[in-house]
Amino acid sequence: MAKKIKALGLNYPTSSQTEVEQGFAFAIAKYTKHNFGAETTINVWHPSVSPNQLSLASLWIANGPVETLNILQAGWDVQPILYSSNYTRLFTFWTADAYNETGCYDYLCPGFVQVSQEVSLGLVLKDISTYNGTQKEIHIGLIKDDSDDWWFKFNNIFVGYWPKSLFDYMYGGANFVTWGGEVYTQDKEPSPAMGSGHLPRDGHYGISAYFKQTQIWDKQQLVNPDAKSVKMRPERRIQKKMMKGKPSMETDQSPPLLPKNIRCPPGSVLIKRTTKEDLIMAKKMKALGMNHPTSSRFRSTSIEPKDFAFAGAEYTKHNYGAKATINVWNPSVSPNQYSVASLWVANGPHETLNVLMAGWAVQPQSYSNNYTRLFTYWTADGYHKTGCRDYLCPGFVQVSHEVSLGLVLKDISTYNGTQKEIQIGLIK
């Protein structure tokens, strides 16, 4: 997914990029003096995009050489290839090397430290502007604090921060602030709308996308940028960085989970807040049989047992957990199927069964591909209302800096050959 996002043009709009690739367009303003961040207000739209397009409006903060540019980005976007839907969403993006190997979208890799309990990255923005009518706005801020960490502000809420340890060139401030719109489309496909899709006209406030009250953090205060220092840039096309090769389970290649040389900073926790789509996915997961393998479960479900098959062993005495070694395979499954090998630990009445589950899985409906992945699942009420897979809801507390739930297991067993194994433990 990260490679797809790079291919969709999430790059910093700088004129120093000389290799031009078709498909991208920007309409931006730029401030190129030393600063400690910026804030701006953006009206929110819901442009129509196809599955392989994007349209966004955002604020960029950047510093460093072009090839290893440190970048923070935040705003709203419509990107069905990322979210599997066409909702307008709040988003962030960061990179420490100009989108080459580090960084990611929202919570897709370690880095962003969530603080707010009210706002989550990737949330659906329900309030959309009306053409020639009511304008709905969000306020975005990217601000450096005295510790050289960079904070993300949404409306009046400080959502969280990117630690200074992620970057090489963001100590002491930045030298670039950019705000504006970006669209991408594949060749031979008409470009999607940027913002409302309409140009501004005198006397017709509310028909086009806009940024207003853009202010720059100068030391300890917000200031209005000098008009002479703001460079307006009309729509133009810039470089598209193509990724070499395509990962395949038939080769030694596999998309890395963590960016190279990046680890979770101390005190950070990988979090993904629940969205409407996650709740829909949770229902699909139940329909796909993500329940504890006990025959009694079919007494209270409309799902036919013939759709499921279990092969397992049970230990039904009091315990404090278990561990097991599992060899890893990559079974072929269709989009609405799954195949897992896992360890379950459970307790309680059937209707409110408390369950922990961990192992490997191939679940294209959950991960949008057929890689074999490390996964976990939990529920506190027999899969009725609580619990989720991996980080899809609050609950699991990440401690390790090296392993993340959902990682791709690259080492696959060979039929009648070398066996690749993982050890799983669920321990009180």
LUMDOBA-725353 format. One record per residue (C-alpha): residue in one letter; x, y, z. Coordinates in steps of 0.5 Angstrom, whole numbers, plus 500, padded with zeros to 3 digits. Each point is the difference from the previous one (the first is absolute). Example, Ala and Ser with C-alpha at 12.3 -4.5 7.8 and 13.67 -1.06 7.14 Angstrom:
2
ATOM:a:525:491:516
ATOM:s:502:507:498
REM end
This chain:
428
ATOM:m:500:500:500
ATOM:a:506:505:502
ATOM:k:502:499:493
ATOM:k:494:501:497
ATOM:i:499:506:503
ATOM:k:507:503:498
ATOM:a:498:498:493
ATOM:l:494:504:501
ATOM:g:504:506:501
ATOM:l:501:502:507
ATOM:n:506:504:499
ATOM:y:502:507:502
ATOM:p:498:505:494
ATOM:t:507:503:499
ATOM:s:502:503:494
ATOM:s:507:497:501
ATOM:q:498:493:497
ATOM:t:501:500:493
ATOM:e:498:494:497
ATOM:v:493:501:499
ATOM:e:495:494:500
ATOM:q:493:501:497
ATOM:g:494:499:505
ATOM:f:501:505:505
ATOM:a:498:507:501
ATOM:f:501:505:506
ATOM:a:497:507:501
ATOM:i:504:503:506
ATOM:a:503:506:504
ATOM:k:507:499:503
ATOM:y:503:504:506
ATOM:t:508:499:500
ATOM:k:503:503:506
ATOM:h:502:497:506
ATOM:n:494:498:505
ATOM:f:497:496:505
ATOM:g:494:497:497
ATOM:a:494:503:497
ATOM:e:492:500:501
ATOM:t:494:501:495
ATOM:t:493:499:499
ATOM:i:497:496:494
ATOM:n:493:499:497
ATOM:v:499:493:500
ATOM:w:497:496:493
ATOM:h:498:494:498
ATOM:p:503:499:492
ATOM:s:498:494:496
ATOM:v:506:496:499
ATOM:s:501:493:497
ATOM:p:503:494:503
ATOM:n:507:502:498
ATOM:q:500:507:501
ATOM:l:501:505:506
ATOM:s:498:507:501
ATOM:l:502:504:507
ATOM:a:501:507:503
ATOM:s:506:500:505
ATOM:l:505:504:504
ATOM:w:508:498:499
ATOM:i:505:501:504
ATOM:a:507:498:498
ATOM:n:508:501:501
ATOM:g:506:497:497
ATOM:p:503:498:493
ATOM:v:496:498:495
ATOM:e:502:493:500
ATOM:t:499:499:507
ATOM:l:495:505:502
ATOM:n:496:500:506
ATOM:i:493:501:499
ATOM:l:493:500:504
ATOM:q:494:501:497
ATOM:a:493:500:502
ATOM:g:493:502:498
ATOM:w:494:497:496
ATOM:d:500:495:495
ATOM:v:496:495:496
ATOM:q:504:494:498
ATOM:p:496:493:499
ATOM:i:506:496:499
ATOM:l:502:501:507
ATOM:y:494:500:504
ATOM:s:495:496:495
ATOM:s:495:505:500
ATOM:n:499:507:497
ATOM:y:499:504:507
ATOM:t:503:506:501
ATOM:r:505:499:506
ATOM:l:505:504:504
ATOM:f:507:497:498
ATOM:t:507:501:502
ATOM:f:507:498:497
ATOM:w:507:500:502
ATOM:t:507:498:497
ATOM:a:507:501:502
ATOM:d:503:499:493
ATOM:a:496:503:495
ATOM:y:495:494:499
ATOM:n:505:495:499
ATOM:e:500:495:505
ATOM:t:498:503:507
ATOM:g:493:503:502
ATOM:c:493:498:499
ATOM:y:493:502:500
ATOM:d:496:501:506
ATOM:y:501:494:505
ATOM:l:503:496:494
ATOM:c:507:499:503
ATOM:p:503:502:507
ATOM:g:502:508:501
ATOM:f:494:504:502
ATOM:v:498:500:507
ATOM:q:493:501:502
ATOM:v:498:504:506
ATOM:s:492:502:498
ATOM:q:495:496:502
ATOM:e:495:504:496
ATOM:v:503:500:493
ATOM:s:503:494:496
ATOM:l:504:501:494
ATOM:g:496:497:494
ATOM:l:493:502:503
ATOM:v:495:501:495
ATOM:l:498:508:499
ATOM:k:492:500:500
ATOM:d:499:507:499
ATOM:i:501:502:493
ATOM:s:500:507:496
ATOM:t:494:501:496
ATOM:y:501:503:493
ATOM:n:498:508:500
ATOM:g:498:498:507
ATOM:t:502:499:507
ATOM:q:507:499:501
ATOM:k:503:494:505
ATOM:e:507:501:502
ATOM:i:506:497:504
ATOM:h:506:503:504
ATOM:i:506:497:499
ATOM:g:507:501:503
ATOM:l:507:497:500
ATOM:i:504:503:506
ATOM:k:507:499:503
ATOM:d:500:500:507
ATOM:d:506:502:505
ATOM:s:502:493:500
ATOM:d:501:500:492
ATOM:d:494:495:499
ATOM:w:495:502:495
ATOM:w:493:500:502
ATOM:f:493:499:496
ATOM:k:495:505:502
ATOM:f:493:499:497
ATOM:n:495:505:502
ATOM:n:501:502:507
ATOM:i:503:493:502
ATOM:f:507:498:500
ATOM:v:499:493:497
ATOM:g:507:497:501
ATOM:y:508:501:498
ATOM:w:505:497:496
ATOM:p:507:500:504
ATOM:k:506:503:498
ATOM:s:503:494:500
ATOM:l:497:498:493
ATOM:f:503:506:496
ATOM:d:507:502:499
ATOM:y:498:507:497
ATOM:m:495:503:505
ATOM:y:503:502:506
ATOM:g:500:507:501
ATOM:g:494:501:495
ATOM:a:499:500:493
ATOM:n:501:504:493
ATOM:f:494:498:496
ATOM:v:493:501:501
ATOM:t:495:498:494
ATOM:w:492:500:500
ATOM:g:496:498:494
ATOM:g:497:494:496
ATOM:e:502:494:497
ATOM:v:497:495:495
ATOM:y:502:494:497
ATOM:t:498:496:494
ATOM:q:502:494:496
ATOM:d:502:501:493
ATOM:k:494:500:495
ATOM:e:495:502:506
ATOM:p:497:507:501
ATOM:s:503:503:506
ATOM:p:495:501:506
ATOM:a:498:506:503
ATOM:m:505:504:504
ATOM:g:495:503:506
ATOM:s:494:502:497
ATOM:g:502:499:493
ATOM:h:498:507:499
ATOM:l:504:507:499
ATOM:p:499:506:505
ATOM:r:496:505:497
ATOM:d:499:507:503
ATOM:g:494:501:504
ATOM:h:499:493:501
ATOM:y:503:497:506
ATOM:g:499:493:501
ATOM:i:500:497:494
ATOM:s:508:498:500
ATOM:a:505:497:505
ATOM:y:504:505:504
ATOM:f:505:501:505
ATOM:k:499:506:505
ATOM:q:503:502:506
ATOM:t:507:497:498
ATOM:q:505:502:506
ATOM:i:507:498:501
ATOM:w:503:499:507
ATOM:d:506:504:501
ATOM:k:503:498:506
ATOM:q:495:501:506
ATOM:q:494:503:496
ATOM:l:496:500:493
ATOM:v:501:505:495
ATOM:n:497:501:494
ATOM:p:505:499:494
ATOM:d:502:506:496
ATOM:a:497:500:493
ATOM:k:506:501:497
ATOM:s:503:493:503
ATOM:v:494:496:498
ATOM:k:501:497:493
ATOM:m:494:498:496
ATOM:r:501:494:495
ATOM:p:494:498:495
ATOM:e:498:493:498
ATOM:r:507:497:498
ATOM:r:502:493:500
ATOM:i:506:497:503
ATOM:q:504:493:501
ATOM:k:497:494:501
ATOM:k:504:495:504
ATOM:m:499:493:497
ATOM:m:502:494:505
ATOM:k:504:494:497
ATOM:g:497:493:499
ATOM:k:494:497:503
ATOM:p:500:496:507
ATOM:s:498:493:499
ATOM:m:499:494:504
ATOM:e:504:496:495
ATOM:t:506:504:501
ATOM:d:504:502:506
ATOM:q:497:507:499
ATOM:s:495:502:505
ATOM:p:498:507:502
ATOM:p:503:502:507
ATOM:l:496:502:506
ATOM:l:504:505:503
ATOM:p:504:505:496
ATOM:k:508:499:500
ATOM:n:504:502:506
ATOM:i:493:503:503
ATOM:r:498:497:507
ATOM:c:494:503:505
ATOM:p:503:505:504
ATOM:p:500:499:508
ATOM:g:493:501:502
ATOM:s:496:500:493
ATOM:v:494:495:499
ATOM:l:498:497:494
ATOM:i:492:502:499
ATOM:k:495:500:495
ATOM:r:493:503:503
ATOM:t:494:497:497
ATOM:t:496:502:494
ATOM:k:494:499:497
ATOM:e:503:495:495
ATOM:d:504:497:506
ATOM:l:493:498:503
ATOM:i:498:498:493
ATOM:m:506:495:499
ATOM:a:499:498:507
ATOM:k:493:497:498
ATOM:k:503:497:494
ATOM:m:505:497:504
ATOM:k:495:497:505
ATOM:a:496:497:493
ATOM:l:507:497:498
ATOM:g:500:496:506
ATOM:m:505:504:505
ATOM:n:497:496:506
ATOM:h:503:495:505
ATOM:p:500:493:497
ATOM:t:494:497:505
ATOM:s:494:496:497
ATOM:s:496:504:505
ATOM:r:501:507:496
ATOM:f:495:497:494
ATOM:r:494:500:505
ATOM:s:500:508:500
ATOM:t:502:502:493
ATOM:s:496:500:493
ATOM:i:507:498:497
ATOM:e:500:492:498
ATOM:p:505:496:503
ATOM:k:501:497:493
ATOM:d:504:507:498
ATOM:f:505:498:505
ATOM:a:505:495:501
ATOM:f:505:499:507
ATOM:a:505:495:501
ATOM:g:503:501:507
ATOM:a:501:498:507
ATOM:e:498:503:506
ATOM:y:502:500:508
ATOM:t:494:501:504
ATOM:k:504:501:507
ATOM:h:501:506:504
ATOM:n:506:504:497
ATOM:y:504:506:500
ATOM:g:501:500:492
ATOM:a:504:496:495
ATOM:k:505:500:495
ATOM:a:501:496:493
ATOM:t:505:500:494
ATOM:i:496:500:494
ATOM:n:503:499:493
ATOM:v:498:505:495
ATOM:w:497:499:493
ATOM:n:496:505:495
ATOM:p:494:496:498
ATOM:s:496:503:494
ATOM:v:494:503:502
ATOM:s:494:504:496
ATOM:p:498:507:502
ATOM:n:495:498:504
ATOM:q:504:494:504
ATOM:y:505:499:505
ATOM:s:505:495:503
ATOM:v:503:501:507
ATOM:a:504:496:504
ATOM:s:500:502:507
ATOM:l:500:500:508
ATOM:w:493:501:504
ATOM:v:500:502:507
ATOM:a:493:501:503
ATOM:n:496:500:506
ATOM:g:492:501:502
ATOM:p:493:499:498
ATOM:h:499:499:493
ATOM:e:496:506:499
ATOM:t:505:504:503
ATOM:l:506:496:498
ATOM:n:507:504:502
ATOM:v:505:498:494
ATOM:l:507:501:498
ATOM:m:502:498:493
ATOM:a:507:500:497
ATOM:g:504:497:494
ATOM:w:501:500:493
ATOM:a:494:502:495
ATOM:v:499:501:492
ATOM:q:494:505:500
ATOM:p:499:504:494
ATOM:q:494:503:502
ATOM:s:503:503:506
ATOM:y:507:502:497
ATOM:s:498:501:493
ATOM:n:506:495:498
ATOM:n:501:492:500
ATOM:y:507:501:504
ATOM:t:500:495:506
ATOM:r:500:505:507
ATOM:l:501:500:507
ATOM:f:494:501:503
ATOM:t:496:501:507
ATOM:y:493:500:502
ATOM:w:496:502:506
ATOM:t:493:500:503
ATOM:a:497:501:507
ATOM:d:493:498:498
ATOM:g:500:494:495
ATOM:y:501:505:494
ATOM:h:494:504:501
ATOM:k:502:507:501
ATOM:t:507:500:503
ATOM:g:507:498:497
ATOM:c:503:500:493
ATOM:r:506:498:496
ATOM:d:507:503:501
ATOM:y:499:507:501
ATOM:l:493:502:497
ATOM:c:498:502:507
ATOM:p:503:502:507
ATOM:g:502:495:504
ATOM:f:507:497:499
ATOM:v:505:503:503
ATOM:q:507:500:495
ATOM:v:506:499:504
ATOM:s:505:498:495
ATOM:h:504:504:495
ATOM:e:502:494:496
ATOM:v:493:497:498
ATOM:s:493:502:498
ATOM:l:494:497:499
ATOM:g:498:498:493
ATOM:l:507:500:498
ATOM:v:501:495:493
ATOM:l:504:494:502
ATOM:k:505:499:494
ATOM:d:502:493:502
ATOM:i:495:495:497
ATOM:s:501:492:501
ATOM:t:501:496:494
ATOM:y:496:494:498
ATOM:n:505:494:502
ATOM:g:505:505:501
ATOM:t:503:505:505
ATOM:q:495:502:506
ATOM:k:499:507:502
ATOM:e:497:501:507
ATOM:i:498:505:505
ATOM:q:499:500:507
ATOM:i:494:503:503
ATOM:g:498:501:508
ATOM:l:494:502:503
ATOM:i:502:501:508
ATOM:k:497:503:506
REM end
